[in-house]
Amino acid sequence: MAWTDLEFDFGSILTSSKMTNLQANFQAMADGDSGAPAIQAEAIDSNVVSIDKCDSGVVIMGDGGSSGESNDSTSYGGGYSFKYYNNGSATTLYYTYVLNGSTTPSGKVSANGTDSESTSSGTKTGSISLSGQSSGWNTVTFQGKGSGVSPTSTITSPSIYIV
């Protein structure tokens, strides 16, 4: 079935014939018929989501790290990381995570050369400025630090939103 150009004027009656043609156009597109818009690829299934198709701040990849557990009292470790693409217009990274620990837990979120630290259990929210960050791929990390009992600091449920 071929593609049919359709036009719906304001106030016109949507007839059965127009509805049938509209439905047929979806089939023509799926079948790759002449004149129909082409479906280039199954974006998610074939991994063709690229930075050219993304707005600034789209989170592309995340990894579970080591589930955010750390019992090192001197340095941050474990954690999660996410890669995002900034086309140069993103200004702020908003984050949230849950920090738990048996003795003096510490959590840290790092992005754009800035660290944001918390030293008490609970749900943590905040923001990090992305002003001045050049365009390209960037990483945000969530890490924990404890005081010697395994694990003394656990980070769970990290998420980010970039504008």
C-alpha positions in Angstrom: 0.0 0.0 0.0 1.4 3.4 -1.0 1.8 6.5 1.2 -1.0 9.0 0.8 -0.3 12.7 1.6 -3.1 13.8 3.9 -4.2 17.3 5.0 -6.6 18.1 7.7 -7.9 21.7 7.5 -9.0 23.3 10.8 -12.7 22.6 11.4 -12.9 19.9 8.7 -14.8 16.7 9.4 -12.7 13.7 10.0 -14.4 11.1 7.7 -14.1 7.4 7.7 -12.1 7.6 4.4 -9.6 10.0 6.0 -9.2 7.8 9.0 -8.7 4.7 6.8 -6.0 6.5 4.9 -4.3 7.7 8.1 -4.2 4.1 9.4 -2.9 2.9 6.0 -0.1 5.5 6.2 1.2 3.9 9.4 1.3 0.5 7.6 3.0 2.1 4.5 5.7 3.6 6.8 6.2 0.2 8.5 6.5 -1.5 5.2 8.9 1.1 3.7 6.6 1.9 0.9 7.4 4.6 -1.7 6.9 8.1 -0.5 6.6 7.1 3.2 9.0 8.4 5.8 11.8 5.9 6.4 12.4 4.2 9.8 16.1 4.3 9.9 16.8 1.7 12.7 15.4 0.3 15.9 17.2 3.0 18.0 17.3 1.2 21.3 17.7 -2.3 20.0 20.5 -1.6 17.6 22.3 0.9 19.8 22.1 3.8 17.4 21.3 6.5 19.9 24.1 8.9 19.3 25.1 12.3 20.6 23.8 13.9 17.3 20.3 12.8 18.4 20.6 13.8 22.0 19.9 17.1 23.8 22.4 18.4 26.3 22.5 16.4 29.5 21.0 13.2 28.2 22.3 10.4 30.4 23.6 7.7 28.1 25.3 5.1 30.3 25.4 4.2 34.0 27.1 1.4 35.8 26.3 -0.2 39.1 29.9 0.2 40.4 30.3 -1.8 43.6 26.8 -0.8 45.0 28.3 2.2 46.7 29.7 0.3 49.7 32.9 1.5 51.4 34.7 0.8 54.7 37.7 3.0 54.0 37.9 5.9 56.4 40.5 7.9 54.5 39.4 7.9 50.9 36.2 7.5 48.9 35.6 4.3 47.0 33.0 2.0 45.5 30.1 3.8 44.1 28.3 4.5 40.9 29.1 6.5 37.8 27.0 7.9 35.0 28.2 9.3 31.6 26.2 12.2 30.1 26.7 14.4 27.1 26.8 18.1 27.4 26.4 20.0 24.1 27.7 23.1 25.9 24.3 24.5 27.0 23.7 22.5 30.2 24.0 24.6 33.4 23.0 22.5 36.4 23.2 18.8 37.4 20.6 17.9 40.1 21.2 14.7 42.1 19.6 12.5 44.7 20.8 9.4 46.5 20.4 7.5 49.8 23.3 7.4 52.2 23.3 4.8 55.0 26.0 3.7 57.4 26.6 2.2 60.9 29.3 4.7 61.9 29.9 8.2 60.5 29.0 7.5 56.8 30.1 10.0 54.2 28.9 10.3 50.7 30.3 12.4 47.8 28.9 13.4 44.4 31.5 14.7 41.9 31.0 16.4 38.6 32.6 19.2 36.6 35.5 19.4 39.1 33.2 20.0 42.0 32.5 17.7 45.0 29.4 17.8 47.1 29.8 15.9 50.4 27.3 14.7 53.0 28.1 13.2 56.4 24.7 11.9 57.8 22.4 9.1 56.8 19.3 9.7 54.8 18.1 10.9 51.4 20.5 13.5 49.9 19.6 16.0 47.2 21.5 18.8 45.7 22.9 20.4 42.6 26.3 21.0 41.0 26.9 23.9 38.5 27.9 22.9 35.0 28.6 26.4 34.0 31.8 26.6 31.9 31.9 22.9 31.2 33.0 22.3 27.6 30.8 20.2 25.3 31.4 16.5 25.2 31.2 13.4 27.3 31.3 13.9 31.1 31.0 11.7 34.2 29.3 12.1 37.5 30.3 9.8 40.3 28.6 8.8 43.6 31.0 7.4 46.2 31.0 6.5 49.9 33.6 6.6 52.8 33.3 4.9 56.2 35.3 4.2 59.3 36.5 0.7 59.3 33.5 -1.6 59.8 32.4 -3.3 56.6 30.5 -1.6 55.0 30.2 1.6 57.0 28.9 3.7 54.1 26.3 2.5 51.5 25.0 4.6 48.7 21.8 3.4 47.0 19.3 4.7 44.4 21.5 7.4 42.8 19.9 9.5 40.1 20.6 12.7 38.1 18.8 15.2 36.1 20.6 17.8 33.9 19.3 21.1 32.6 
